[in-house]
Amino acid sequence: ATGLAVSAQDDFGRQLMNAHMANSNGSLLVIDVNNLGVTNYFKGGYKTGDTYLSQVAEKIAAIVGDKGTVYRPGGDEFAIVFNSTNRAETKALAQQINNAVLNDMPTNVFAAERARLEENFNIVSNAKSVFDLPAAFMAARKDEELKVIADQGFDNFKKVFIVRERAALNEMDSLRPSVSIGTVMMNGKTPQQAYSLADTQAAQVK
């Protein structure tokens, strides 16, 4: 679904995006997808991150429609060459994208990961011994966790696991899909100038 954006990650794609900017009298929006790195540590790893990116790309593409072209110049970045020369319209587009990602994602990968963490938390909290732990749960344990159970006993494993998972759950509660957006009017700027300005602004918003 990131195919909804024109790839600008290779030389040809970057040249295509730069040529479009050079011939545009409109505006440029640079969008940084927040918390992408966190998703790589979710159960699905990079696949979860790809799902998250795809969901963001779908939102952006649906909102932009034929009013501009969406490019993907980097792993967690999208850029929109927007046809409007109106600064207020550009700001409104940025706000619309921001609100859609915050409030209207089709599938919240963060919520799905939190549910998984909570399930594991409850499994261990309710277990009285290692024999109460489901086979699937044990199969998913890392070697160091299994070593703790073997060397230090289930009670110590349970204590450490609950503290760790409670902290992870608290962190998940503060995470939401979001983006940081920088906007700039082309106004005769070179592609490099425009992109640098918008990219810097997006980074400052984070």
One Martini backbone bead per residue (centre of mass of N, CA, C, O) as a GRO file, in nm:
protein
  206
    1ALA     BB    1   0.052   0.066  -0.011
    2THR     BB    2   0.308   0.242  -0.058
    3GLY     BB    3   0.228   0.248  -0.369
    4LEU     BB    4   0.060   0.517  -0.338
    5ALA     BB    5   0.352   0.603  -0.360
    6VAL     BB    6   0.612   0.753  -0.502
    7SER     BB    7   0.918   0.653  -0.546
    8ALA     BB    8   1.223   0.835  -0.390
    9GLN     BB    9   1.482   0.627  -0.316
   10ASP     BB   10   1.596   0.677  -0.586
   11ASP     BB   11   1.731   0.856  -0.834
   12PHE     BB   12   1.486   0.864  -1.019
   13GLY     BB   13   1.270   0.943  -0.809
   14ARG     BB   14   1.409   1.200  -0.711
   15GLN     BB   15   1.412   1.344  -0.985
   16LEU     BB   16   1.108   1.345  -1.020
   17MET     BB   17   1.041   1.512  -0.769
   18ASN     BB   18   1.223   1.757  -0.834
   19ALA     BB   19   1.087   1.828  -1.103
   20HIS     BB   20   0.811   1.882  -0.985
   21MET     BB   21   0.899   2.112  -0.795
   22ALA     BB   22   1.035   2.297  -1.014
   23ASN     BB   23   0.726   2.305  -1.167
   24SER     BB   24   0.604   2.432  -0.908
   25ASN     BB   25   0.357   2.672  -0.755
   26GLY     BB   26   0.310   2.547  -0.493
   27SER     BB   27   0.349   2.293  -0.251
   28LEU     BB   28   0.512   2.144   0.044
   29LEU     BB   29   0.499   1.822   0.207
   30VAL     BB   30   0.644   1.685   0.504
   31ILE     BB   31   0.630   1.341   0.632
   32ASP     BB   32   0.654   1.206   0.952
   33VAL     BB   33   0.660   0.892   1.092
   34ASN     BB   34   0.571   0.800   1.395
   35ASN     BB   35   0.688   0.518   1.570
   36LEU     BB   36   0.819   0.306   1.377
   37GLY     BB   37   1.050   0.175   1.546
   38VAL     BB   38   0.867   0.043   1.758
   39THR     BB   39   0.724  -0.172   1.567
   40ASN     BB   40   0.987  -0.356   1.532
   41TYR     BB   41   0.919  -0.478   1.842
   42PHE     BB   42   0.697  -0.620   1.766
   43LYS     BB   43   0.583  -0.921   1.691
   44GLY     BB   44   0.597  -0.853   1.365
   45GLY     BB   45   0.788  -0.637   1.322
   46TYR     BB   46   0.838  -0.521   1.011
   47LYS     BB   47   0.547  -0.591   0.930
   48THR     BB   48   0.417  -0.389   1.121
   49GLY     BB   49   0.551  -0.140   1.000
   50ASP     BB   50   0.428  -0.179   0.717
   51THR     BB   51   0.137  -0.155   0.807
   52TYR     BB   52   0.155   0.128   0.920
   53LEU     BB   53   0.252   0.266   0.659
   54SER     BB   54   0.009   0.179   0.486
   55GLN     BB   55  -0.205   0.329   0.649
   56VAL     BB   56  -0.088   0.610   0.607
   57ALA     BB   57  -0.086   0.609   0.297
   58GLU     BB   58  -0.391   0.578   0.261
   59LYS     BB   59  -0.470   0.841   0.396
   60ILE     BB   60  -0.313   1.036   0.223
   61ALA     BB   61  -0.423   0.955  -0.058
   62ALA     BB   62  -0.724   1.009   0.004
   63ILE     BB   63  -0.688   1.316   0.067
   64VAL     BB   64  -0.534   1.419  -0.187
   65GLY     BB   65  -0.568   1.285  -0.451
   66ASP     BB   66  -0.584   1.527  -0.724
   67LYS     BB   67  -0.414   1.767  -0.557
   68GLY     BB   68  -0.163   1.563  -0.583
   69THR     BB   69   0.163   1.419  -0.500
   70VAL     BB   70   0.291   1.117  -0.370
   71TYR     BB   71   0.591   1.063  -0.192
   72ARG     BB   72   0.883   0.832  -0.115
   73PRO     BB   73   1.202   0.922   0.016
   74GLY     BB   74   1.156   0.736   0.278
   75GLY     BB   75   1.087   0.515   0.521
   76ASP     BB   76   0.933   0.769   0.713
   77GLU     BB   77   0.863   0.929   0.438
   78PHE     BB   78   0.662   1.193   0.303
   79ALA     BB   79   0.564   1.365  -0.007
   80ILE     BB   80   0.389   1.668  -0.115
   81VAL     BB   81   0.273   1.789  -0.419
   82PHE     BB   82   0.088   2.077  -0.413
   83ASN     BB   83  -0.127   2.270  -0.613
   84SER     BB   84  -0.147   2.489  -0.412
   85THR     BB   85  -0.102   2.858  -0.340
   86ASN     BB   86  -0.242   2.825  -0.061
   87ARG     BB   87  -0.161   2.837   0.265
   88ALA     BB   88  -0.428   2.753   0.402
   89GLU     BB   89  -0.465   2.489   0.238
   90THR     BB   90  -0.204   2.357   0.329
   91LYS     BB   91  -0.266   2.356   0.632
   92ALA     BB   92  -0.532   2.197   0.607
   93LEU     BB   93  -0.409   1.939   0.494
   94ALA     BB   94  -0.222   1.879   0.728
   95GLN     BB   95  -0.448   1.859   0.943
   96GLN     BB   96  -0.609   1.633   0.810
   97ILE     BB   97  -0.386   1.420   0.824
   98ASN     BB   98  -0.330   1.430   1.124
   99ASN     BB   99  -0.621   1.353   1.216
  100ALA     BB  100  -0.648   1.082   1.065
  101VAL     BB  101  -0.413   0.934   1.208
  102LEU     BB  102  -0.509   0.979   1.504
  103ASN     BB  103  -0.847   0.901   1.455
  104ASP     BB  104  -0.858   0.704   1.155
  105MET     BB  105  -0.746   0.429   1.170
  106PRO     BB  106  -0.821   0.116   1.055
  107THR     BB  107  -0.562  -0.015   1.219
  108ASN     BB  108  -0.437  -0.052   1.543
  109VAL     BB  109  -0.125  -0.163   1.614
  110PHE     BB  110  -0.105  -0.071   1.909
  111ALA     BB  111  -0.356  -0.213   2.020
  112ALA     BB  112  -0.272  -0.499   1.941
  113GLU     BB  113  -0.013  -0.505   2.113
  114ARG     BB  114  -0.144  -0.447   2.385
  115ALA     BB  115  -0.322  -0.700   2.393
  116ARG     BB  116  -0.083  -0.896   2.398
  117LEU     BB  117   0.050  -0.794   2.658
  118GLU     BB  118  -0.197  -0.835   2.841
  119GLU     BB  119  -0.221  -1.137   2.804
  120ASN     BB  120   0.058  -1.209   2.921
  121PHE     BB  121   0.018  -1.076   3.193
  122ASN     BB  122  -0.224  -1.257   3.280
  123ILE     BB  123  -0.094  -1.531   3.259
  124VAL     BB  124   0.127  -1.481   3.479
  125SER     BB  125  -0.044  -1.367   3.712
  126ASN     BB  126  -0.229  -1.647   3.726
  127ALA     BB  127   0.016  -1.807   3.782
  128LYS     BB  128   0.168  -2.059   4.007
  129SER     BB  129   0.324  -2.203   3.771
  130VAL     BB  130   0.484  -2.326   3.496
  131PHE     BB  131   0.238  -2.530   3.440
  132ASP     BB  132   0.030  -2.281   3.370
  133LEU     BB  133   0.173  -2.240   3.108
  134PRO     BB  134   0.143  -2.220   2.795
  135ALA     BB  135   0.298  -2.352   2.526
  136ALA     BB  136   0.299  -2.095   2.349
  137PHE     BB  137   0.434  -1.915   2.556
  138MET     BB  138   0.696  -2.081   2.592
  139ALA     BB  139   0.781  -2.082   2.286
  140ALA     BB  140   0.820  -1.749   2.301
  141ARG     BB  141   1.061  -1.767   2.466
  142LYS     BB  142   1.353  -1.670   2.566
  143ASP     BB  143   1.645  -1.794   2.676
  144GLU     BB  144   1.672  -1.602   2.927
  145GLU     BB  145   1.396  -1.676   3.046
  146LEU     BB  146   1.441  -1.982   3.076
  147LYS     BB  147   1.686  -1.949   3.264
  148VAL     BB  148   1.541  -1.818   3.498
  149ILE     BB  149   1.350  -2.050   3.554
  150ALA     BB  150   1.576  -2.265   3.602
  151ASP     BB  151   1.764  -2.096   3.816
  152GLN     BB  152   1.527  -1.905   3.989
  153GLY     BB  153   1.246  -1.952   3.916
  154PHE     BB  154   0.919  -1.862   3.882
  155ASP     BB  155   0.885  -1.624   4.083
  156ASN     BB  156   1.108  -1.446   3.959
  157PHE     BB  157   1.001  -1.435   3.677
  158LYS     BB  158   0.727  -1.310   3.749
  159LYS     BB  159   0.830  -1.048   3.873
  160VAL     BB  160   0.988  -0.943   3.624
  161PHE     BB  161   0.765  -0.963   3.412
  162ILE     BB  162   0.554  -0.773   3.542
  163VAL     BB  163   0.726  -0.520   3.546
  164ARG     BB  164   0.788  -0.509   3.242
  165GLU     BB  165   0.491  -0.521   3.129
  166ARG     BB  166   0.384  -0.274   3.276
  167ALA     BB  167   0.574  -0.075   3.136
  168ALA     BB  168   0.483  -0.144   2.847
  169LEU     BB  169   0.186  -0.064   2.886
  170ASN     BB  170   0.237   0.231   2.960
  171GLU     BB  171   0.374   0.301   2.692
  172MET     BB  172   0.137   0.222   2.504
  173ASP     BB  173  -0.063   0.440   2.617
  174SER     BB  174   0.125   0.680   2.478
  175LEU     BB  175   0.070   0.549   2.201
  176ARG     BB  176   0.030   0.679   1.863
  177PRO     BB  177  -0.064   0.740   1.570
  178SER     BB  178   0.165   0.961   1.388
  179VAL     BB  179   0.254   1.293   1.266
  180SER     BB  180   0.495   1.507   1.102
  181ILE     BB  181   0.458   1.844   0.962
  182GLY     BB  182   0.583   2.015   0.676
  183THR     BB  183   0.561   2.348   0.528
  184VAL     BB  184   0.590   2.488   0.185
  185MET     BB  185   0.637   2.736  -0.036
  186MET     BB  186   0.783   2.757  -0.325
  187ASN     BB  187   0.843   3.041  -0.456
  188GLY     BB  188   1.120   2.961  -0.630
  189LYS     BB  189   1.232   2.733  -0.503
  190THR     BB  190   1.426   2.491  -0.462
  191PRO     BB  191   1.402   2.167  -0.394
  192GLN     BB  192   1.615   2.173  -0.166
  193GLN     BB  193   1.500   2.408  -0.005
  194ALA     BB  194   1.212   2.304   0.039
  195TYR     BB  195   1.280   2.035   0.175
  196SER     BB  196   1.452   2.139   0.408
  197LEU     BB  197   1.236   2.317   0.540
  198ALA     BB  198   1.013   2.098   0.579
  199ASP     BB  199   1.187   1.891   0.732
  200THR     BB  200   1.263   2.074   0.971
  201GLN     BB  201   0.975   2.130   1.062
  202ALA     BB  202   0.895   1.837   1.121
  203ALA     BB  203   1.116   1.788   1.338
  204GLN     BB  204   1.009   2.019   1.534
  205VAL     BB  205   0.724   1.888   1.590
  206LYS     BB  206   0.817   1.620   1.752
   0.00000   0.00000   0.00000
